[in-house]
């Protein structure tokens, strides 16, 4: 399964089993999918697709000579992104606004996102890393992470869903980004203090760590040491790591609302032990999902999250 990434927000994206194939001969010829085919492919009812277009202009679909909607890959990408945002809990109007912002060609990071995507299409990991190196030098690490790396990975995940890239391309690009993040962290200045360590964990049911790897690179730039505890961090592993780190700070990320309960249990256990605790991810995207959760919510920006952690001081 491919995964799309946006900061602390990692969303699995996969076509529905038995769904219409956007790569069939008619689609490749430019006909696109009918609304019935698009609804089957996306797992979204046809009337809902009509409503999204009528109310939010998402997307404006071309019409056949007979006046019927035709959904090409570009429209399917937009609708897939909007569907995912609504699944995560956003209102439809907010989801449409978010997708338009992500795909806005006037966005200052758009040219760099396009460059990274072009390198991905060429299956050129060295070129991917070169794009990131240049962005890092020109706009800084935090902006590169928030406005280039994660939006680009989000779009690659959406491409995978509609067949515009395969799993090998997605994996190659992710590996190139990970290698660059590791290099950034390795070349960063030594931590300002040797005994304060930020422990980076996922919820016990969460698999995806790219956002945490990006946070580790940003923390390193701010001279804060960190340790990634890996995917599906069990409560036992998390408590053992905090017990072995006297001045630990814990960051826990959980992605899907269905995984929230076990993640909250881990957060509460750490917070109850007196360790400064922060959390982020889709499971906590909305205020109601954060009610009663101890610790500090880091939001969706990696740059801002790192500053919040740094500002917490040695004792949170």
C-alpha positions in Angstrom: 0.0 0.0 0.0 1.3 3.4 -0.9 1.3 6.2 1.6 0.9 9.9 1.2 2.7 12.2 3.5 2.0 15.7 4.7 4.0 16.7 7.8 2.7 14.7 10.7 -0.1 13.5 8.5 0.4 10.1 6.8 -2.6 8.8 5.0 -2.8 5.3 3.3 -4.1 5.6 -0.2 -5.3 2.6 -2.2 -7.8 2.0 -4.9 -10.9 0.1 -3.8 -10.9 -3.6 -4.6 -12.7 -4.2 -7.9 -12.8 -0.5 -8.6 -12.7 1.0 -12.1 -9.2 1.2 -13.6 -8.2 4.7 -14.6 -5.5 3.2 -16.8 -7.9 1.3 -19.1 -7.6 2.0 -22.8 -10.4 4.5 -22.9 -8.9 6.6 -20.1 -5.4 6.6 -21.7 -7.0 7.8 -24.9 -8.3 10.8 -23.0 -12.0 9.8 -22.6 -11.7 9.6 -18.8 -14.0 7.8 -16.5 -17.8 8.2 -16.3 -19.2 9.4 -13.0 -20.3 5.9 -12.3 -16.8 4.6 -12.9 -15.2 7.4 -10.9 -17.6 6.8 -8.0 -16.6 3.1 -8.0 -12.9 3.8 -8.2 -12.9 6.4 -5.4 -15.5 4.7 -3.2 -17.5 7.9 -3.2 -21.2 7.9 -4.3 -22.0 9.7 -7.6 -24.4 12.2 -6.0 -21.6 13.2 -3.6 -19.2 13.8 -6.5 -21.9 16.0 -8.1 -22.4 17.9 -4.9 -18.7 18.5 -4.4 -18.4 20.0 -7.9 -21.6 22.1 -7.5 -20.9 23.4 -4.1 -17.1 23.7 -4.0 -15.9 23.6 -7.6 -14.0 20.4 -6.8 -13.2 19.6 -9.5 -14.5 21.3 -12.6 -14.8 18.2 -14.8 -14.7 18.3 -18.6 -17.8 17.0 -20.4 -18.2 14.6 -23.3 -19.8 15.8 -26.5 -23.1 14.5 -25.0 -22.7 16.6 -21.9 -21.6 13.8 -19.5 -18.9 14.3 -16.9 -15.6 12.7 -17.6 -13.0 12.2 -14.9 -9.4 12.2 -16.0 -6.5 11.4 -13.7 -6.0 15.0 -12.7 -9.6 15.2 -11.4 -9.3 11.8 -9.7 -6.2 13.0 -7.9 -8.1 16.0 -6.6 -11.1 14.0 -5.6 -9.0 11.3 -3.9 -7.3 14.0 -1.8 -10.6 15.6 -0.9 -12.1 12.2 0.1 -9.1 11.4 2.3 -9.4 14.8 4.1 -13.1 14.2 4.8 -12.4 10.7 6.1 -10.0 12.3 8.5 -12.8 14.5 9.8 -12.6 17.8 7.8 -15.8 19.4 6.7 -16.2 19.2 2.9 -15.8 22.9 2.4 -12.5 22.9 4.5 -11.3 19.8 2.6 -11.9 21.5 -0.7 -10.0 24.6 0.5 -7.1 22.4 1.7 -6.8 20.5 -1.6 -6.8 23.8 -3.6 -4.1 25.1 -1.4 -2.0 22.0 -1.8 -2.3 22.1 -5.6 -2.1 25.9 -6.0 0.4 26.7 -8.7 0.9 30.1 -7.1 2.1 28.6 -3.9 5.8 29.7 -3.3 6.9 26.1 -2.9 5.1 24.9 -6.1 8.1 25.2 -8.4 10.3 23.1 -6.0 7.5 20.5 -5.6 7.3 20.2 -9.4 11.1 19.8 -9.6 11.0 17.0 -7.0 8.1 15.3 -8.7 9.9 15.5 -12.1 13.0 13.9 -10.5 10.7 11.2 -9.1 9.2 10.6 -12.5 12.7 10.1 -13.9 13.4 7.7 -11.1 16.5 9.7 -10.3 17.2 9.6 -6.5 20.3 11.8 -6.9 18.1 14.5 -8.6 15.5 14.2 -5.7 18.2 14.9 -3.2 19.7 17.7 -5.3 16.3 19.5 -5.3 16.1 19.2 -1.6 19.7 20.4 -1.1 19.0 23.5 -3.2 15.7 24.2 -1.4 17.5 23.8 2.0 20.1 26.3 1.0 17.6 28.8 -0.4 14.6 28.7 2.0 15.9 26.8 5.0 15.1 23.4 6.4 11.8 24.0 8.1 10.2 25.6 5.0 11.7 22.8 2.8 10.1 20.2 5.0 6.7 21.8 5.3 6.3 23.3 1.8 8.3 20.9 -0.5 9.0 17.5 1.0 5.6 16.6 2.5 3.4 18.2 -0.2 5.4 16.4 -2.9 5.1 13.0 -1.1 1.4 13.6 -0.7 1.0 14.1 -4.4 3.1 11.0 -5.2 0.8 8.9 -3.0 -2.2 10.4 -4.9 -0.5 9.6 -8.2 0.0 6.0 -7.1 -3.7 5.6 -6.5 -4.7 6.7 -10.0 -1.9 4.7 -11.7 0.4 7.6 -12.6 3.3 6.0 -10.7 4.0 2.5 -9.4 5.0 1.3 -6.0 8.7 1.1 -7.1 8.7 4.9 -7.9 7.0 5.7 -4.6 9.4 3.6 -2.7 12.5 4.9 -4.5 11.4 8.5 -3.9 10.7 7.9 -0.2 14.1 6.2 0.2 15.8 9.2 -1.4 14.0 11.6 0.9 14.9 9.5 3.9 18.5 9.4 2.9 18.6 13.2 2.6 16.9 13.6 6.0 19.5 11.3 7.6 22.3 13.3 6.0 20.9 16.5 7.3 20.6 15.1 10.8 24.1 13.6 10.7 25.7 16.9 9.5 23.9 19.1 12.0 25.8 20.7 14.9 26.3 18.6 18.0 23.4 18.8 20.5 23.6 21.7 22.9 23.1 19.3 25.8 24.1 15.6 26.0 21.5 14.5 28.5 18.3 15.8 27.0 16.8 13.5 24.4 13.6 13.7 22.4 12.1 10.3 22.0 10.1 10.0 18.8 7.4 7.3 18.8 4.3 6.3 16.8 1.2 4.9 18.3 1.2 1.1 18.9 -0.8 0.5 15.6 0.9 3.1 13.4 3.3 2.1 10.7 4.5 5.4 9.2 7.5 7.4 10.4 8.5 9.8 7.6 7.1 12.8 9.5 9.1 11.8 12.6 12.2 11.4 10.5 11.7 14.9 9.2 11.2 16.2 12.7 14.4 14.5 13.8 16.3 16.4 11.1 14.7 19.7 12.2 15.5 19.1 15.9 19.1 18.3 15.0 19.3 21.7 13.2 18.1 23.2 16.5 20.8 21.3 18.4 18.4 18.9 20.1 19.2 15.2 20.1 16.5 12.7 19.3 16.0 8.9 19.0 13.4 7.3 16.7 11.8 4.4 18.5 10.3 3.0 15.2 7.0 2.1 13.8 4.3 0.6 16.0 6.0 1.7 19.2 4.6 -0.5 22.0 3.8 0.9 25.4 6.4 -1.4 26.9 9.1 -0.1 24.5 8.1 3.5 25.1 8.1 3.3 28.9 11.4 1.4 28.9 13.0 4.1 26.7 11.7 6.9 28.9 12.9 5.1 32.1 16.4 4.8 30.5 16.5 8.5 29.6 16.4 10.7 32.7 15.6 14.0 30.9 13.5 12.6 28.0 10.9 14.5 26.1 8.4 12.3 24.2 6.7 13.0 20.9 4.1 10.5 19.8 2.4 10.6 16.4 -0.8 8.7 15.5 -2.4 8.8 12.0 -5.8 7.3 11.7 -8.7 8.1 14.1 -9.3 4.3 14.4 -5.9 4.0 16.0 -6.4 6.8 18.5 -7.4 4.9 21.6 -4.1 2.9 21.9 -2.1 6.0 21.1 -3.9 8.0 23.8 -3.2 5.2 26.3 0.5 5.5 25.5 0.5 9.3 25.9 -1.3 9.1 29.2 1.1 6.5 30.6 4.1 8.6 29.7 2.6 11.8 31.0 1.6 10.1 34.2 5.3 9.2 34.7 6.1 12.9 34.7 7.9 13.0 31.3 7.1 16.0 29.1 4.9 14.8 26.3 3.8 16.1 22.9 1.6 14.5 20.3 0.5 15.1 16.7 -1.0 13.3 13.7 -4.4 12.8 12.0 -5.8 11.1 15.1 -5.6 14.5 16.8 -6.4 16.8 13.9 -9.5 18.3 15.5 -10.1 19.9 18.9 -12.6 17.3 20.0 -10.1 14.5 19.4 -7.6 16.2 21.7 -10.1 16.6 24.6 -8.6 15.0 27.7 -5.3 14.1 26.1 -2.4 15.3 28.3 0.6 17.0 26.9 1.1 19.5 24.1 -0.4 19.3 20.7 2.2 20.0 18.0 -0.1 20.9 15.1 0.6 20.0 11.4 3.8 22.0 10.7 7.2 20.2 11.4 9.0 23.5 11.7 6.6 24.9 14.3 6.6 21.6 16.2 10.3 21.6 16.6 10.2 25.2 18.0 7.5 24.2 20.5 9.6 21.3 21.7 12.7 23.4 21.9 10.8 26.1 23.8 9.5 23.6 26.4 12.9 23.6 28.2 14.6 20.7 29.9 11.6 20.0 32.2 8.7 20.6 29.7 
